[in-house]
């Protein structure tokens, strides 16, 4: 007889998903799958809209990383219209991107990831949450909230709106940055560097307690993909690089030619697609994206503090670290980089220059915009007719880039902890920890909206033994 266990509240995961764990007759795990069940296709209903609406419409895909969609769409428009945006416009876009990283990475670490490490995966869920972190260390929590708020406020100053920015348009930016906003943001960015350094120190101290677990938990080996700028970490614009499973350079190419190298596989049990390196086929060509991948495809970081941390990170875990839990460490290094880079950009007085856009003319064409969203590489690709109406839209989102890897990760954890068909809440949380390491945004992955529960399904052959809903 089927048994259902309902667990609330919703766990620390954005979006709607189900995990099914399949067992053999002995109750041992055969495999595990992440099912993304919600669908609402932005690509289809963008057809017929004017191309200059794309940077505004696509921000609605997600409330956590709208800046990434905003900028990727704007870059695609620039490519379609064949324009080079002014240098100051480029700086403002990059500043908006850095501001989003400050907001998103600090939010994920302190609110979503930290409870597992502060209290342990087997702790009472009533304590193992953000409120528990606040109770355990109120001063640290205040600083974390301040850091996230700074990122959000900086987005609002340069993007026009805190949640769904509007200032990136075809040809550049719709408005320059005022001197008053620059002065305030410069102060905020300096503070963000200090708080990001603190966050990284706290993170390293916490991770050290789990040093023995890191090599054993969701230990998978994959290729890694991300943007680079002449070998340096790059979050806004650069060449796309894929490394093989040993860290060797597999290929480096212009992201506008992504269709020659990236394809998507579809499985009937998930609305999220499975991108892979076309030349190797599926599943041999699967890769990972995001903070750990960006550390792996880069050999340095352009800012001093983050570069020092990257060197220390690779000394500790190797030149090409693969351990899934290291996504958290890499994410904090990127948080520091984003803060440093924002401070650099704002230290340049020319960022308030008023020439921030060039005019564009309505054309029939095709454009691709690629950017590093906090969760990984994001692709926007549009075609238009002569009136400027969108005739085709294709989005490959960051979370989808990790889809196959997330399935491998949860299967590895499930096989390691579920024995004889039995599991506890702590084991369920470990499966979730494997997902949380990737910081998945399932609304982005399906281009859907909303926040719904996680469901874990335990199966033996064709029978459902247990269902756990969060």
C-alpha positions in Angstrom: 0.0 0.0 0.0 1.3 3.4 -0.9 2.3 5.7 1.9 2.4 9.5 1.8 4.3 11.7 4.1 3.7 15.5 3.9 6.5 17.7 5.1 6.1 21.5 5.3 7.2 24.3 4.7 8.5 24.3 1.2 12.2 23.7 1.2 14.9 26.1 0.1 14.5 25.6 -3.6 13.1 28.1 -6.1 10.4 26.5 -8.4 8.4 23.3 -8.8 10.1 19.9 -9.0 9.7 16.3 -8.1 12.5 13.8 -7.4 11.8 10.1 -8.1 14.2 7.5 -6.6 13.9 4.1 -8.2 14.8 1.0 -6.2 15.4 -2.6 -7.1 13.8 -5.6 -5.3 16.3 -5.4 -2.5 15.4 -1.7 -1.8 18.7 -0.4 -3.2 18.7 2.7 -5.4 18.9 2.1 -9.1 18.6 5.7 -10.2 17.1 9.1 -9.4 15.5 11.7 -11.5 14.7 15.4 -11.1 11.3 16.1 -12.7 10.5 19.8 -13.5 6.8 19.8 -13.8 5.7 23.4 -14.5 5.6 24.8 -18.0 4.8 28.2 -19.4 6.7 28.9 -22.6 7.9 32.4 -22.9 9.6 31.6 -26.2 6.2 31.0 -27.9 4.3 33.9 -26.7 7.1 36.3 -27.5 6.5 35.6 -31.2 4.7 38.5 -32.8 6.0 41.0 -30.2 8.4 43.8 -31.3 12.1 43.0 -30.8 12.7 46.1 -28.6 10.2 44.7 -26.1 12.4 41.6 -25.5 14.7 43.1 -22.8 11.6 44.2 -20.9 9.4 41.1 -21.4 12.0 38.5 -20.5 12.7 40.1 -17.0 9.4 38.6 -16.0 10.7 35.1 -16.4 12.3 35.4 -13.0 12.3 37.7 -9.9 15.7 36.4 -8.7 17.8 36.9 -11.8 15.8 39.3 -14.0 19.0 41.3 -14.8 20.5 38.4 -16.6 17.5 38.0 -18.9 17.3 41.8 -19.3 21.0 42.1 -20.4 21.1 38.9 -22.5 18.0 40.1 -24.5 19.6 43.6 -24.9 22.8 42.0 -26.2 20.8 39.9 -28.6 19.1 43.1 -29.8 22.5 44.9 -30.3 23.7 41.9 -32.4 20.5 41.9 -34.4 20.7 45.6 -35.2 24.5 45.4 -35.8 25.5 48.1 -33.4 28.4 48.6 -31.0 27.1 50.3 -27.8 29.0 53.2 -26.3 31.7 52.4 -23.7 29.8 54.0 -20.9 26.7 52.0 -21.8 28.8 48.9 -21.6 30.1 49.9 -18.2 26.6 50.5 -16.9 25.4 47.2 -18.1 28.3 45.4 -16.5 27.6 47.4 -13.3 24.0 46.2 -13.3 25.3 42.6 -13.7 27.7 42.9 -10.8 24.9 44.4 -8.6 22.8 41.3 -9.4 25.6 39.0 -8.4 25.9 40.8 -5.1 22.2 40.4 -4.5 21.8 36.8 -5.8 24.9 35.1 -4.4 24.5 36.6 -1.0 20.8 35.6 -0.9 21.6 32.0 -1.9 24.5 31.5 0.6 22.9 33.0 3.7 19.2 32.1 3.1 19.3 28.9 1.2 22.6 27.1 1.6 24.0 28.2 5.0 21.3 26.4 7.2 22.5 23.0 6.0 26.1 23.7 7.0 25.5 25.8 10.2 23.1 23.2 11.8 23.9 20.0 9.9 21.8 18.1 7.4 20.1 16.1 10.2 19.0 19.0 12.3 15.4 19.7 13.0 13.9 21.5 9.9 12.2 23.9 12.3 15.7 25.2 13.2 17.5 24.4 9.9 16.3 27.5 8.0 17.0 31.2 7.6 15.3 32.1 10.9 17.5 29.6 12.7 20.6 31.3 11.2 19.3 34.7 12.4 18.8 33.3 15.9 22.2 31.7 15.9 24.1 34.7 14.8 22.0 37.9 14.7 25.0 40.2 13.8 26.1 38.0 10.9 22.5 37.8 9.7 22.2 41.6 9.7 25.3 42.0 7.7 24.1 39.4 5.2 20.8 41.2 4.8 22.6 44.5 4.4 24.8 43.0 1.6 21.8 41.6 -0.2 20.0 45.0 0.1 23.0 46.8 -1.3 23.0 44.7 -4.4 19.2 45.2 -4.8 19.5 49.0 -4.3 22.4 49.2 -6.8 20.3 47.4 -9.4 17.5 49.9 -8.8 19.8 52.9 -9.3 21.3 51.7 -12.6 18.4 49.6 -13.8 15.5 51.9 -13.0 13.7 49.2 -11.0 14.9 46.9 -8.2 13.1 43.7 -9.4 12.5 44.0 -13.2 15.0 46.5 -14.6 14.1 48.6 -17.7 17.2 50.6 -18.7 19.1 48.2 -21.0 17.7 48.8 -24.5 18.8 48.0 -28.1 21.8 50.2 -28.6 22.8 50.8 -25.0 21.1 52.3 -22.0 18.0 54.5 -21.7 19.6 56.8 -19.2 23.0 57.8 -17.8 24.0 57.4 -14.2 23.8 60.6 -12.1 26.7 61.8 -10.2 24.7 61.6 -7.0 23.9 57.9 -7.6 27.5 57.2 -8.5 28.7 58.7 -5.2 26.2 56.6 -3.1 26.9 53.4 -5.1 30.6 53.9 -4.7 30.1 53.9 -0.9 27.9 50.8 -1.1 30.3 49.0 -3.3 33.2 49.6 -0.9 31.1 48.3 1.9 30.1 45.3 -0.2 33.8 44.4 -0.7 34.2 44.4 3.1 31.0 42.3 3.7 31.8 39.9 0.9 35.3 39.3 2.4 33.6 38.5 5.7 31.1 36.2 4.0 33.9 34.3 2.3 35.8 34.0 5.6 32.7 32.7 7.3 32.0 30.3 4.5 35.5 28.9 4.5 35.3 28.3 8.3 32.0 26.5 7.8 33.1 24.4 4.9 36.2 23.3 6.7 34.0 21.3 9.1 32.7 19.4 6.1 36.1 18.8 4.5 35.8 15.0 4.7 32.3 15.1 3.2 33.1 17.3 0.1 35.0 14.6 -1.9 32.3 12.0 -1.2 29.1 14.0 -1.7 27.5 14.0 -5.2 31.0 13.3 -6.5 30.5 13.4 -10.3 32.9 14.3 -13.1 31.8 16.3 -16.1 32.9 18.9 -18.6 32.5 22.5 -17.6 31.5 25.6 -19.7 31.6 29.3 -19.2 32.6 32.7 -20.6 36.2 33.8 -20.4 38.0 37.0 -21.3 41.5 36.0 -22.5 41.6 33.4 -19.7 40.1 35.6 -17.0 36.8 35.1 -15.3 34.1 36.9 -17.3 30.5 37.5 -16.4 29.2 39.9 -19.1 31.0 39.3 -22.5 33.7 37.0 -23.8 34.4 33.8 -25.6 32.7 30.6 -24.6 35.0 27.8 -23.4 34.3 24.1 -22.7 36.8 22.0 -20.7 36.9 18.2 -20.8 36.6 16.2 -17.7 40.3 16.4 -17.0 40.4 20.2 -17.3 41.9 20.3 -20.8 40.6 22.9 -23.3 38.0 21.1 -25.4 36.9 24.1 -27.5 36.7 27.9 -27.3 34.2 29.7 -29.6 32.3 32.9 -30.3 29.0 32.5 -28.3 27.1 33.8 -31.3 27.9 30.5 -33.0 26.4 28.5 -30.2 24.1 26.4 -32.4 27.2 24.9 -34.1 28.3 23.5 -30.7 25.4 23.3 -28.3 22.3 21.2 -28.7 19.4 20.3 -26.4 18.0 16.8 -25.6 14.4 16.3 -24.4 13.2 13.6 -21.9 9.5 12.9 -21.5 9.7 13.1 -17.7 10.8 16.8 -17.4 9.9 20.1 -19.0 13.5 21.2 -18.5 15.8 20.5 -21.5 19.2 18.8 -21.4 21.9 20.9 -23.2 25.0 19.1 -24.4 28.1 19.6 -26.5 26.9 18.7 -30.0 30.1 17.1 -31.3 30.0 14.5 -28.5 26.3 13.8 -28.5 24.0 13.1 -25.6 24.7 12.1 -22.9 28.5 12.0 -23.5 28.5 15.7 -24.2 26.8 16.9 -21.0 28.5 19.7 -19.1 28.1 21.9 -16.0 27.8 25.6 -15.8 27.8 28.2 -13.0 30.3 29.3 -10.3 32.4 26.1 -10.1 32.4 25.9 -13.9 33.5 29.5 -14.3 36.4 28.8 -11.8 37.4 25.8 -13.9 37.4 27.5 -17.4 39.3 30.6 -16.1 42.9 30.7 -15.0 42.7 34.0 -13.1 40.4 36.7 -11.9 41.0 40.4 -12.8 40.5 41.8 -9.2 43.2 41.3 -6.6 41.2 39.9 -3.6 39.1 37.4 -5.6 42.2 36.3 -7.6 44.0 35.5 -4.4 41.0 33.5 -3.1 40.8 31.6 -6.4 44.5 30.6 -6.2 43.9 29.4 -2.6 40.8 27.5 -3.7 42.7 25.7 -6.5 45.7 24.9 -4.2 43.3 23.3 -1.8 41.1 21.3 -4.2 43.2 21.1 -7.4 43.4 23.0 -10.7 40.2 21.5 -11.9 37.9 20.8 -8.9 34.8 18.7 -9.6 33.2 18.3 -6.2 29.6 19.5 -6.3 29.6 21.1 -2.8 32.4 23.4 -4.0 29.8 25.4 -5.9 29.2 27.1 -2.6 32.8 28.1 -2.2 33.1 29.3 -5.8 29.9 31.3 -5.4 31.4 33.2 -2.5 34.6 34.0 -4.5 32.4 35.4 -7.3 30.5 37.4 -4.7 33.8 39.1 -3.7 34.8 39.6 -7.4 31.4 41.2 -8.2 31.8 43.6 -5.3 35.4 44.5 -6.3 34.5 44.9 -9.9 31.5 47.2 -9.0 33.9 49.3 -7.0 36.3 49.5 -9.9 33.6 50.5 -12.4 32.2 53.2 -10.0 35.7 54.6 -9.3 35.9 55.6 -13.0 34.3 59.1 -13.3 33.5 58.5 -16.9 30.7 56.1 -15.9 28.5 59.2 -15.5 29.1 60.3 -19.2 25.8 61.0 -20.9 26.5 59.1 -24.2 25.1 55.8 -23.3 23.3 54.7 -26.4 23.4 54.7 -30.2 20.3 54.8 -32.5 19.1 51.6 -34.1 17.0 51.1 -37.3 14.3 48.6 -37.8 15.6 45.7 -39.8 14.9 42.1 -40.6 17.6 40.0 -38.9 18.9 37.6 -36.3 20.7 38.2 -33.0 22.3 36.2 -30.2 23.1 37.5 -26.7 25.0 35.4 -24.2 25.8 36.3 -20.6 26.8 34.5 -17.4 23.8 34.5 -15.1 24.5 33.8 -11.5 23.5 30.1 -12.1 25.4 29.7 -15.4 25.6 30.5 -19.1 22.4 32.1 -20.5 21.5 32.3 -24.2 18.9 34.6 -25.9 18.4 34.1 -29.6 15.9 36.1 -31.7 14.8 36.4 -35.3 12.7 39.2 -36.7 10.8 40.2 -39.8 11.2 43.5 -41.6 8.7 45.2 -39.3 10.8 44.3 -36.2 8.4 41.6 -35.0 9.9 38.5 -33.4 9.4 35.4 -35.5 11.6 33.1 -33.4 12.8 33.1 -29.9 15.1 30.5 -28.3 16.3 30.6 -24.7 18.8 28.2 -23.2 18.9 29.1 -19.5 21.5 28.6 -16.9 19.8 26.0 -14.7 19.1 23.8 -17.8 22.9 23.7 -18.4 23.2 21.7 -15.1 20.1 19.5 -15.7 21.8 16.2 -16.4 24.5 16.9 -13.8 21.8 17.6 -11.1 20.3 14.2 -12.0 23.7 12.5 -11.6 24.2 14.3 -8.3 20.9 13.3 -6.7 21.4 9.7 -7.9 24.9 9.6 -6.3 23.5 10.9 -3.0 20.5 8.6 -3.0 22.6 5.6 -3.7 24.9 6.5 -0.8 22.3 7.0 1.8 19.0 5.2 1.0 19.4 1.5 1.9 16.7 -1.2 2.0 14.1 1.2 0.8 14.3 3.3 4.0 15.1 7.0 4.4 14.8 9.8 6.9 14.1 13.5 6.7 17.8 14.0 7.0 18.5 11.8 4.0 15.8 13.6 2.0 17.5 16.9 2.9 20.8 15.5 1.6 19.2 14.9 -1.7 18.0 18.5 -1.6 21.5 19.7 -0.7 22.8 18.2 -3.9 20.3 20.3 -5.8 20.8 23.4 -3.7 24.5 23.4 -4.5 23.6 24.3 -8.1 21.2 27.0 -6.9 18.6 26.0 -9.5 16.1 28.5 -10.7 13.3 26.3 -12.0 11.1 29.2 -13.1 13.9 30.2 -15.4 14.5 26.6 -16.5 10.9 26.2 -17.7 10.5 29.9 -18.4 7.7 29.6 -15.9 6.5 31.7 -13.0 5.7 30.8 -9.4 7.1 28.9 -6.4 5.8 25.5 -5.7 6.8 22.5 -3.6 9.4 19.8 -3.9 8.2 16.2 -4.0 10.3 13.1 -3.5 8.9 9.8 -4.8 10.4 6.5 -3.8 9.7 3.6 -6.2 10.3 -0.1 -6.3 9.9 -1.4 -9.8 6.4 0.1 -10.8 5.1 0.6 -7.3 5.3 3.9 -5.4 6.4 3.1 -1.8 6.6 6.6 -0.4 5.9 10.2 -1.5 7.4 13.1 0.4 6.0 16.5 -0.4 7.5 19.7 0.9 
